[in-house]
Amino acid sequence: MHRSFFNNLAYPKRLINSMLQADFGVSGSESLRFLVNTTIGIAGLYDPANSWFNLHPREKDFGQTLAKWGVPEGSYVTLPVMGGSSYRHAAGSVVDIFFNPLLYTPLGLISIAASGVKTTNMISDNYYTIDTMNKTFADPYMVQKLFFCSRRRLIIKDFDSFKNNMSTINKLYKAEFKKVPAMVGKHHPDEDLADIKINNYHSQSPEIDTFRYLEFTVSDKDKSMWNDMSLWNHEFKNIKKIGSVQINGNSNKLLYEYWMQESKTAPLAYILPGIGSGINSGELDALAKFIYDRKYSVVILPNVMNWEFINAAVGKWLPGYLPEDIKLLQRTLENIHSDLKSSKDLNPSKNILVGVSLGGMHTIKLATEEFKTNHNLKFDRYIAINPPVDLIYGMQVFDKYSKIWENFGPLNQMTIAAILNAKYFMLSKIKHQTLPKNPKDIKEKTIKKNKLAQIYGGEIPFVQSEAEMILSLEAKQTTVEMMYTLYLYDESILQLKLKNHKNLQELYNKIIQFKFIDYTKKILVPFYKKKLGNNFNYMNLKKEANLFSDESTLRNNSSVYILYTVDDIFLNRKHKLWLKQVMRKRCIMFDHGGHLGEMYTEDFQKELDYLIK
């Protein structure tokens, strides 16, 4: 209600700025909105113009007007109350104050109070996003800066998040994006290896299908600060607890999250996430809830290549050399288990380890290590979901995708990412729809209504190049976070030649160029050569960076299971054939899903449910 009231109150600002920008279509739409909401909407307390007549508000401000007039953006600044801004946007916001009708009433101070209420409400509405951003990234200031700049670019380009409007995207980057996914409707060449055919799965391409992991979410996640503060709020994210342990003699402790059942003897599941994932990313909350609902207590810790883990363990160790990673992970799991046992008096009836993506590879390596050494924490079952078989091969896949970014600077990369995220949510209403295989069977009315659903296969609204760009961006974000954290610990580790070591922009311009293979050869190998001796080289690292050395464990350990898709982007056919030969029925392959894009389906969850029980 408060949002509708303030939106209606901002009518003069949107009207005047749309006229100054010669956008008379928006001027007319805003006038109709104001008339409808002021009358039917009871002075703007409700928004029937949007819900009944599909007249939605458009962002129009004087900062946008200045941009249209060619005024430069200026530097990014953080202002009291207002938060992140640019000089141009800040100047525009001052002018926008004079468009507030309350300013000209006898009680003009009400406008200032109203602005304060609006700002408070805006902060509460975006509380979860802001809080997550601050906790998730090693340098939240830089991320917020890029987020603000890219969002303002969208607004200036008249990006309309309410419409299924591809024109802005095509106008901005039409040369880079193809219009139709390359593999829509085609069979993947390795489908003959599939054990389970997923029902009602209209595959687009392995890369695009990968983003269906976004469908595997916790439905009761609320984003309001007020709801979080309620004593009666028992949503899954609010019964989560945070623990901490020391893992490598470092002064910084490693944070982990956990959900406890009431019973002290409830079985306990540890989850190892994929590359770059931390406890605040929320990517595996749905998996945690899935297992928790089956009467398990659940623990999630960061991936070893996440900045939080690095910050707590850096010193005599760097992430990426698997033998050292596994020793540290083993010690970390034991410390967490001891911490929970002493603080919560836990005595679980059984322990299982579930790893996802790179965490799945770590899970298998830990299963092998358990037979080599005696340690305090024993697992009754190991479940690996889409683990890479060869880590170097996986890095090369990421680096191949990253080539598409070579002509874009960091800010343009974030701008494109913002566009693609907006595009995903913009088309969220159609992503769940499925269409008959034969378009002739669809009635003309349905065809018209679901035009975009046809183009994008009724699922994820990315084209092939867009999906590849987002995949490489996620990998790049991981390397940037890693490099930044290592630089803060010891500048000499990165061996960078900077003119000014305190200039973060110069630092980012350097580390944004790093690829995984650069990190491996330029940082990891020299580090372990110094630690393990001059005989250590890249071939030593490469030899350990795969599952082939774990064949005995995979073949003979009946407690190890793997869930895969035959079109996983990080596997080649040689990897899949080897796995099927070695593991047989304990390697379960689904016919589609790319990398983790099968997790939201009933067929996958049915198999996972069986393995957990």
N, C-alpha and C positions, 0 to 999 in steps of 0.2 A: 504494500500500500504506500509506504513512504517513498519508494522508488518511483512509482507512478506520479505522486504529487510533485516531486522535484523535477521529473521529466517534463511535466506539463508547465511548471513554472519557468523552465528554460526555453519556452517557445520563442520569446523575443530574440534570444541569443541565436537560436538556430535559424530563425526567419531572416534576421538582418545579415548574418554571415552567409547564408545560402544566396541572398540577393547580391551581396558584395562579390561572391564568387561566380555570379551569373548562372547559378544552378536553379532555374526557376521551377523546374519539376519538383525539387525538394521544397521550395517555398510554398507551392500550392498544396503539397502533401501535408506539410507541417500546419498550414492554416486549417485544413480539414480536421487534422488530429486535434488541434486545440479546441475547435468548435465542438467536436464529438465528446472529448474527454471532459470539457468544462461543463457540458450540459448532462449528457447521459452518465458520464463518469463522476458526477457529483464533485465538481470543482477540481477534477484531476486526481481524486483519491483512487480511482480505478482507471484501467486502460482498455475500454471497450474498442477504441479505434484500432488497436493491434489485434485483440482477441476476436472481435466480431467482424471487422471490416478490413483486416490485413493491411492497415496503415501503420507501419512501424516507425519508430523514431530513427533519425539519422544523425550521426555525430557531425555537428558543424560548430566550429569555434574560431576565434579570431587568429589563433596560432595557425590554423589550417588556411585561413584567408591570407595571412602574411606569406605562407609558403606558396600559395597560388600566385601571389604578386611577385615572387622571386626573391623574397628576403631569406638570407642564409639561416641555417638552423642554429649555428653557434655551438658552444661547448655544452656538454652534459653537466648538470649541477644537481645537488640534493638540497632541497629547501625545507625549512620547518613546515610541518603540517602538510604541505603540498607534496613532499616527497621528491622522487626523481623527476627531472624536467630538463629542458634545454632553454637557452636564453630566449629563443623565439617563442617557444610555447609558454614560458613564464610571462613574457611581455604580453602575449595574447590573452593570458588568463586575467591579467590586471584590467585590460580593456573589457573583457567579458563581464566583469563585476558590474560595470555601468549598464549592462543590458538586463540586470536583475530588477524587475518591477518593484520589489519590496524596498529597494534602496531609496525610492522617491516617495515613500509613505511617511507620515509623521513619526512612525516608529521605525525609522530606517535601520536602527541597530538590530532589528529582528532579522534583517537580511544576513548580517554577520553571524548571528546565532544559527540561522537556518543553514548557512554554509557549513558551520561547524557540525551540525547534526547530519548534513548530507555526507560530509567527509567521514564522520564516525561510522555511518551506515555503510559507506563504501568500503571502509577498512574491515568492518565485520563481515561483509559479504565476501570479501576476497581474503579473509583471514587465513583460511586453510592453504590457499595457493601461496601467499606471502610467507607463511610460517614454513611450509614445505621447501620453498625456494631457499630460505635462509639456512635450513638444516641440511639440504641435499648437496649444495655446491660448495667447493673449497673456497671460491671467491664469489659470494652472492652479489657483491656490489657490481662486478663486471657483468654478471649475467643479467642483473636488473637493468643495467645501462643498455645492454644490447636489446633486451626485451622491450624497453621503453622506446628506443630508437626505431626498432622494426615495427612496433605497433603504430607509432606515429606515421611511418611511411605508408602503412596500409590505409590509415584514416585520410591522409592527404591524397591518396590515389582513389578515394571514394569507394573503398572496399566495403561491401554491404554484407554483413554476416547473417542477415535475416533471409536473404534470398539465395536460391540455388544458382548463383551467378558466377560463371566461369570467365566472364569477359575480362574482369580485372586481372585475374591470374594470367590469362593468355596474353593480355596487353603488356604485362610486366616482363614476362619471361617466355614469350611464345616460341622463340627460337630454340629454347632448351628442352621444352616438354613435347613429347609426342601426344597425340590425341587419343590413341587407342592402345591399351596394353598389348604387348607383343604375343602373349601366350593365352589370352582369353579363349576358352573353349577347346584348347588343344590338350592332348594327353602328354603327360610327362614320360620321357623315355624309360624311366625305371619303375613304372607302375607294376610291372610283372613281379616285383619283389614285395609288394604289399601283402600284409596278413589281414588287415581290416580295411574295409571300404567305408569311409565316413558318410553317413546319410545326409542328403540335402546340402552337400558342400560343392558349390559352384566355383571351382578353382579359377583364379585369374593368372597368376604366375607365382613361382616360389617366393620372389621378393615381395610382391603385393600381399600374398597370403600370410606372410610373416607378421604383418601388422594386425592380423586378426587376434593376436594375443591381447590386444586392447579390449576385446570383448570379454575377457576373463577378469571380471572386476567384482569388488564387494559392493553389492547393490545398496547397502544401508549407509554408505559413506556420506556424511553430511559435511557441509563446508561452512557452517555458521559458527562464529565465536560464541554466541549466546547459547547455542545448543551444547557446545563443548563444555560450557561452564555449569550446565545443569546437573544437579545431583542425581537426577533420574535418568540420565543418559547412559544406556548400556549397549550402545552400538559397538561393533567389533573393534573399531579403531580406538575406542575409548576404554576398553578393558585391557589394552596393551600396556605392558610394563617395560621399563628400560633398565637394563643391568650393565655393569662395566667390569672389565678384568684387565690386568696387565698381562702382556703376552710376549714381550721381547726385551724386558729390562728397560723399556722406554718410559719416560715420565708421563706420557699421554696414555690414557686408558682406552681400550676398545669398547665401544658401546654395542650392545646387542639388544634385540627386542624379544619379548616372550609373552605368551598367553598361557595361563595356568588353569587346569581343571581343578575342581574342588578336591578330588581324590588325590592323595599323595602318591598312590601307586598307579595312577593313570599312565599309559604308555607315553613315551616322549619322542617327538620328531624334531630333528634338526634340519634346517633348510639352508643349503648353500646356493646363493643366487648367481646370475650370470655376470659377465664382464662389466665392470664399472658400477654395478648396483650396490647401493648402500641401504641401511635400514630405514631411511626416510623417503626413499624413492617410491615406495608403495606398490612396486610392480608385482611383488609376490604376496601381498596381503590376501588376495583371493585364494591362492594356494594354501596359505596358512589357515584361512577360515575353512576351506574344504576339509583339511586334515583335522582341525579343531572340532568341527561338527561331527567327526567320527570318534569323539571322546579322547583325543590325544591332547596333551600339552604340546605347545609348539615354540620353537626358538628359531629366529632368523639372525644371522650375522652377515656383515658386509663381505663382498667378494674381495679376494686378495688384491685385485687390481682397481679397487675403489680407494679414493683419497682418504677416507676415514680409516681404513685398515692400514694404509701406508703411513699415515700420520701417527698411528699407535705402535708401529713396528719397525719403521725405517731406522737404519743404523748399520747393522751387520748383514742386512738382508735387503734385496730389491725384488719386486714381483716379476714373474715371467719365467724363471728357471724352475721347472716343476719339482725336482727333488727337494729343493729348499722351501718351496711353497708348501709342499705336503707336510714336511716336518713342522713348519710353523702352524699350519692348520690343525694338525694333530694335537699340538700343544695347546692351541687356542680352544679347541673343543673340550679337551680335558679340564682346562681352567674354568670354562663356563659351566661344565657339568659339576665340578667341585663347588663353584660359587652357588649354584642353584641348590645343590644338595645341603649345603651348610645353612643357607639363608631361608630356604623354603622347606627344608626337611623332606626333600623328594626321595622316593624310592620306587622309580618307575618299573612297571612289570616287564617292559621291553623298550629298546631304543632302536629307532630307525633313522637313516640318513637319506635325505632327498636332495639331489642336486639338479640344478637347471642350467643348461647351456654350459659355460665354462665350469660352473659349479658342479655339473654332472660329470665332467672329466675329473675334477678333483675328487668326487665321490668314488669313482672307480679306482683312482690312484690310492685313496685311503683304504679301500677294501684290500688292495694288494699289500699295502704297508702293514695292515693288521696281522697278516700271516708272517711277516718278517720280524716284527718286534712285539713285545708285550707292553700294553699300555692300559690305563685304568678304564677307558671308555670302550665298551664292546657294543657293536651294532648287530642287531638280529636280522636286518635287511638293508640293502643298499638299492636305491632307485635313482637311476640317472635319466633325465629327460633332455633329449636332443643334445647330448654332449658332442663336442668335436672329436674326431678320431686323431686328427693331426693339427696341432695348434698353429704351426707355421703355415699350413695350408689355409686355415681359417683367417689368419692375419693377412695373407695374400689376397683373399677374397675381399676383405674390408678395404685393403689398399687399392684394389682394382676399382671398387665403387667410388673411392675418394677422388679418382681422376676427374670425375664429372665436376668437381668443385674447383679445379685448378685455375679457372679464370675469374673466380669470385674472391673478394676480400672477406675478412671475418664478419663485417657488418652486413654485407650482402648475403652471406651464408645464413645469418640469423634472420634476415628479412625473408628469405625464401622458406626457411623453416617455419616462421610465423605464418606465412601464407598457407603452407601445406597443413599445419595444425588447424588453422581456421577452416580450411577446405574440408578436413576430416569431420570436424564438429558441425560445420555448416550442412553437410549431407548426412548427418547421423540419422535423420528420420527415414532415410531410404536404405541404410546399410543392412538392415535386418530383413529386407524384403527379398523374396526369391521369385524368379520368373520361370514360366514353362520353357523347356528347352527349345521348342518350336515357336518362334515369334508369331506365326500365323494363328496359333491357338489363343493368343491374347486378344481380348476385345479392344477395339479402337480407343475407347475411353481409357482403358487401363494403360495402353501404350502411351497415350499422351501424358497421363499422370505420372508414369514411371519412366519417362524418357531418359533421364540420367541414370536410373537404375539399370536400364538396358546397356548403356554405354559402359558402366563400371561393373557389370555382372551382378548387380543387386547386392554387392558386398562393400569392399573397401574402395573409396573414391580416389584412388591414386592411379596414375599411369605408370608405366614401367620406370621411366627415368626419374620420376618423383620418388618412387619407393627406394630406388638405389641411392638417391641423394640423402634421404632421411636415414637410411642404414649407415651410410658413411659419416653423416653428421653425428650420430650416436657414438660411433667409434672415435671420431675426432674429439668429441666432448670428453670421452674417457681419457684419451692421451693428454689433452690439455690439462685436465684435473690432476693427472698423475705428475706431469711435468711441473706444474705450479707448486704442488705439495713438496716435491723433491727439492725444488729451488729454494723454498722457504726454509727447508731443513739444512741444506748445504748447497750453496751456489755452485760449487765446483763439480757436483755430480753431473750436471747437464753439459758442462764444458762449452758454455755459450760465450761468445764475445759480444758483450753489450757496452755501448757507449756510456750509458747511465744505469747502474744496477738498481736504482730506485724507481726507474721509469717502467711502470707496469705495462703501458701500452707497447713499448719496445719489446718487453718480455713476451707479451702475447703474440706480437707479430712474428716472433721467432718460433715459439713453441707450436703455433697453429700450423706450421709447415711440417711438423713431425708426423711420420706415419709409424705404424706398429713395427715395421721392419727396421726403420731408423732407430727406434727405441731399443730394439733387440741388439742391433749391431754396434751402435754408437755409445750406448749407455750400459746395457746389461752385460755384454761380453767383457768390456774393460773392467767393470766392477768385480765380476767373479774371477777374472784372470788375476786380479790383485788379491782376492780372498783365497782362491783355491790353488793358485800357482800358474806359472807362465804357460803350462801345457794346455790350459783351458782355452777353448776357442769356440767359434760359432757352431762347428760340427758337433761338439760335445753337447751344446744346448739343444741343437736340432734333434739329436739322437734321443734325448729324453722327452721331447715335446710331442709325444704321441701315445696311443694305447697299445701299439703292437707289442711293446715289452710286457704288457699286462695280459697276454694271451692265456697264460696258465690260470690266472684268476678268473678271467671271463669264461673260460671253458669249464672249469671244475668247481667254482664256488657257486652253489645253488642259491645263495642268498642275494646274488647280484642280478638286477634286472635293468633293461634299457628300453625306453619308449622313444620311438623315432618316427619321422615321416620320410617317405622315399624321395621327396623333393627338397630335403633340407639343403639350404644354400651352402652350408659349410662341409658337406660331404660329397665325394665323387663316387662313381659306381664301384670302384675298387674297394673303397672303405665299406660300402654297404654289403658287398658280397663277402668280404672277410668277416664282418660281424655276424652275418647269417650263418656262415660256416662254423664259426667258433661258438656262438651262443645258442644257436638254434631257436627253440621256442621261448627262451628267456629274453630274446630281442624281438620286440613287437613293433612292427612297422605299419603306419597308417598311410593311406594312398595320397593324402594331400596335407598341406599345412605350412609348407616352407619351414622356417625355424621358429618353433613354438606357436605357430598359428593354428594348431589343433587343440590347444589346451581348453578352449571354451566349449568344445563339442561334447555331447553326451557320450559318444563312443569312447573318447579319450578318458573321460571322467569315470566311466564304467570300469575300464581297465585299471586305472589308478586306484579306484575304490577296492578292487579285488586284491591288488598288491599290498595295500595298506592293511587290510584285514588279515 
